[in-house]
C-alpha cells in the first residue's frame, strides 16, 4: 500500500482532554477519530489491526467447533423485560421505539436474544452441547466515556454463548474457552492475568476475568506476591486469622455519645483503635434492608453482600431509609434491638473483637465492652469486606498486592439464569423437561487496541506486535526526488509483497524527519530506510520495538528481515 493513498492523519500534539497514552497515541498516529463523546471512527490503520485480531479470534474459536453467526443489534425490549433486566440494567441501556411505538434496545450484550433463538430451535439434549459466537458492535450509554476506546458508548466485542444439557458439558466448554482466550491474548502480545471475577449484571455462578495490567486501568487487581492467586477487588478474599484474646470480658455498658457520628469520632471519644469498633451499615439489597457489621478499620464490599443474597443490587441505605427501617439516625446504628424483618450479617473479623464499641440503635448512644460471642450470639458470619494490601493471601502463600488493570475478557457460567426465566427447555435422556445450561464468553475486541497500546507504546508512538500490526514493513525512501531511491523503493516494495509481506511504502513528498516521526507514531514492527546509499544497494533496517538498526545489502534484505522478525 502506498502511504499517499491512505487516510493516515497523524498529528504532532496530544489531543485536548486525552489522558491515557493509548488515547493520545491512537489519535496522534491516525488510527481513530472521535465522532461524538464515546464513539469513534476506526480509520484504515485501526481497521487493519481489528481485522487481524478478529482473524486470530475466529481461528481459535472455530478450532473448538464453535459456530460463527450474527444477531441483530436492535433487540426487542420485551426479551429484556421477560428476563427482568430491562429496568435493573440501569441508565447505560440505550432504549428506543419504532414508528409503531414498540420498545427496542441497542444491544449491550445478547444473552436474551441468543436464548430466545435457541428456545425456538433446540428441543432435545441430543443437539447439545453447542457453542455459538459473533463479533459485533455493542452499545452502552456510559455516563462519563473516557480514555478513548477504554470506556466508550459503542465498542466491538466477541460474545459467545454455550448451551449444554448438564454441568459436565458446561464445565468442558468453560475450560475450553479459558484456553481459547489465553491463546488469543498470547498471540496479540498482551501481558495479562486471569483473575476471579464478579458476574455482576450477567448473573450466573463461576466467573473469570482477564485483565491487562496498566496504570490507566479502572479495575483494581488483587494478587499474591508469592502464588498464582489473583482476583478483582470486588471478589478478592484474604486468609481470615481469628486471633484469640485472653483479655477479661468487661460488662456491657450503655454510654451517652452526643455528636459522635462517625468512626473517627467514636475512636477519639472512647480512646480506642478503629479495629475495636463494630461498624454497622444498613444496605438495601434489591430494595430490602440488610444490616452489615464490619470492623471499624475495614470497609464493606457491596459485591460480596449482593452475591450472598444472589441479588442484582446492593447499595448503602439513605438517611431516610435508615430512619425508616431502624428508627435511628446514622451514627448510632448498631446490632442491638434490630427489627426482626431486617437480617443482620457480620464480617468474620467482628467475632475476634473483645470489649469493643458499637452503636446502640438509640440516637446519641453507644455500647462499650461489646463481646460478640457473648452479647450477639445469633450473628451469622461471613466474608463481607474489601481486602487491603498486605493481607495474607487466601491460599496462605504470600501477601496481597494491588495493581490497576484493563478488563479485556470475561467468561461466565450462567447456568439456567436466562433459560429458566425465558423458558428455553429441552427433553433430557429420560424424556423430562429441563432448562438448558448456559455459558457466556466475551472479549472486548476494540478495547484490545487500547490495552495493547497502553502496554506497548513509548514516548515516540505505538509499537505493534508482529501478529496484529497494520503492516509488516514500513518502507521509507527519504527523498522522492532522487530517482535511485524511488527505483530501489519500488523494487523492494514489489519483492517483499511477492513474499507475502504487507508493506506500507511512504511515497509522500515529505522531509525525512516527518516520515521518521510518523513511522514511529504508527509503530510498524520493521522499518526499511532507503537513503544516501541507495546507489550502492544498501538500506537501513530498524526494529521499532528495540530501536536496533542494521545496514544490509538489498540482496540480503529478505534474510535480514527473517532474522530480525524472530526478535520482535
Secondary structure, DSSP 4 states (H G I P E B T S, - for coil): -BGGGS-----SSPPTT--SHHHHHHHHTTSEEEEETTEEEE-HHHHHHHHHHHHHHHHHHHHTTPEE----SEEEHHHHHHTT-TTTT-TTS-EEE-TT--EEEE-S--HHHHHHHHHTT--BGGG--EEEEEEEEEE---TT-BTGGGB-SEEEEEEEEEEESSHHHHHHHHHHHHHHHHHHHHHTT---EEEE---GGG--S-EEEEEEE-TT-SEEEEEESSSS-EEETTT--B--------PPPPPPEEEE-TT--SHHHHHHHHT--GGGEEEEEEEEETTEEEEEEEETTS-B-HHHHHHHTT-S-EEEPPHHHHHHHHSS-TTS--SSS--TTSEEEEEGGGGG--SEEEE-SSTTEEEEEE-HHHH-TT-EEE--B---TTPBBTTSSSBEEEEEEEEEEEEEEEETTTHHHHT-EEE-TTS-EEEPEEEEEEEEHHHHHHHHHHHH-BTTB----TTT-S-SEEEEES-TT-HHHHHHHHHHHHHHHHTT--EEEE-----HHHHHHHHHHHT-SEEEEE-TTGGGTEEEEEETTT--EEEEEGGGHHHHHHHHHTT-
